[in-house]
Amino acid sequence: MYLAIREMRFAKVRYSLIATIMLLIAFLVLFVTGLARGLAYDNAASIQNMDATHFVMEKGSNHRFTRSQLNGQALAQAGVIAGEDNVQPLGVKMTTMKAEGLAGKLDVTLLGIRPEGWLMPQVTEGEGIATGETGDVLVDRKLKDSGIGLGTVLVDQASGLKWRVSGFVSHESFSHSPAVFLNEHDWQQLQTGTAARPEAGGAEEDGGAYSAIAVKANKHQAEQLAAELPDDEIVTKSDAVSAIPGYKEEQGSLLLMTIFLFIISLFVLAVFFYVITIQKSSQFGILKAIGTRTGYLVRSVALQVLLLSSASLMVSILLVQAIEAVLPDGMPFRLQASTLAYTSAAFIVMTLAGSLFSVWKVTRIDALDAIGRSAA
């Protein structure tokens, strides 16, 4: 440790430049990771925010909410198995709306829920919706950027139905479109006029049509649901999120980008430390000649890498957090503590792995050859 710190103090400029490069690489890794997680959350925030563990969907819907249609009979059967308090009907429909008094159209996702149930999001502004009332909806606050405010009347382009904005919620979106929550009565009114499909079992006659049934269930209850509802399928929350259009493709591209960023960073840092080690071959040889053990030199190199990477990482974390604080609300950036922890750990491991070339070089240095080169 003494040798590592002493050398870094002596060659301040050299190690400052390396630390700056590591800081920029760490910042880029963290920022891209935050963007990837932010896009993932923006794509499926409304589903991820739900307390459900599973969803009952129509068989053949490919785990997609917008392709599924269930009836009230399926809801009743699910309630018997998982408990009435652990099941909630859920309607999901992507549509285009217009706001009275405003130009332009809005792409939104309508979510039909029971206001008194556990799918109800927390209202951040205005008033919530109630089961006995009709014509009121909750909308995501991102719609404020389009001029939507409390009392604004929204018109569904497909059905012509109108709803008044009674309140706002935060971080509620589906497939990158802001969510609009309406109560069960308004959802069923939206379905009126659409004939129930034969495979849905006469949804309108059996208590209404839903896209899915949100369930809080353990593994045993999920197996029971699968057995009692052979015409439907039980989907875990993670599978339902992955089936949202574009989710897997988007995350796959970002994940590949992050992996390549790690690999490129590994090679860049490895080359820098390897070149520095080669420049110090004579000094290492002299140290070996006077009795310094190879293990001590190896630990010295590894400690330098660890100190530089840790310091650079700490500064980059502060820099990312400062930039996150000034990013606009519409920017999909999300870097939670858990994501920050494992990304930082991966960066430290990456830098230590990059130092293996330098460590290998240190172990191969011959004291007599190094002294000879130094004398020459």
HELIX and SHEET records of a PDB file:
HELIX    1   1 TYR A    2  PHE A   10  1                                   9    
HELIX    2   2 LYS A   12  GLN A   48  1                                  37    
HELIX    3   3 PHE A   65  ARG A   67  5                                   3    
HELIX    4   4 GLY A   72  ALA A   82  1                                  11    
HELIX    5   5 GLU A   84  ASN A   86  5                                   3    
HELIX    6   6 ARG A  141  SER A  146  5                                   6    
HELIX    7   7 GLU A  184  GLN A  191  1                                   8    
HELIX    8   8 PRO A  198  ALA A  200  5                                   3    
HELIX    9   9 LYS A  219  GLU A  228  1                                  10    
HELIX   10  10 LYS A  237  SER A  242  1                                   6    
HELIX   11  11 TYR A  247  GLN A  279  1                                  33    
HELIX   12  12 SER A  281  ALA A  289  1                                   9    
HELIX   13  13 THR A  294  VAL A  326  1                                  33    
HELIX   14  14 ALA A  337  GLY A  354  1                                  18    
HELIX   15  15 LEU A  356  ARG A  364  1                                   9    
HELIX   16  16 ALA A  367  ALA A  375  1                                   9    
SHEET    1   A 9 VAL A 123  GLY A 126  0                                        
SHEET    2   A 9 LYS A 162  VAL A 169 -1                                        
SHEET    3   A 9 ASP A 136  ASP A 140  1                                        
SHEET    4   A 9 SER A 177  ASN A 183 -1                                        
SHEET    5   A 9 LYS A 105  ILE A 113  1                                        
SHEET    6   A 9 VAL A  87  ALA A  99 -1                                        
SHEET    7   A 9 ALA A 212  VAL A 215 -1                                        
SHEET    8   A 9 HIS A  54  GLU A  58 -1                                        
SHEET    9   A 9 ASP A 232  THR A 236 -1                                        
SHEET    1   B 2 LEU A  70  ASN A  71  0                                        
SHEET    2   B 2 ALA A 209  TYR A 210 -1                                        
SHEET    1   C 7 VAL A 123  GLY A 126  0                                        
SHEET    2   C 7 LYS A 162  VAL A 169 -1                                        
SHEET    3   C 7 ASP A 136  ASP A 140  1                                        
SHEET    4   C 7 SER A 177  ASN A 183 -1                                        
SHEET    5   C 7 LYS A 105  ILE A 113  1                                        
SHEET    6   C 7 VAL A  87  ALA A  99 -1                                        
SHEET    7   C 7 VAL A 153  ASP A 156 -1                                        
SHEET    1   D 5 VAL A 123  GLY A 126  0                                        
SHEET    2   D 5 LYS A 162  VAL A 169 -1                                        
SHEET    3   D 5 ASP A 136  ASP A 140  1                                        
SHEET    4   D 5 SER A 177  ASN A 183 -1                                        
SHEET    5   D 5 SER A 173  PHE A 174 -1                                        
END                                                                             
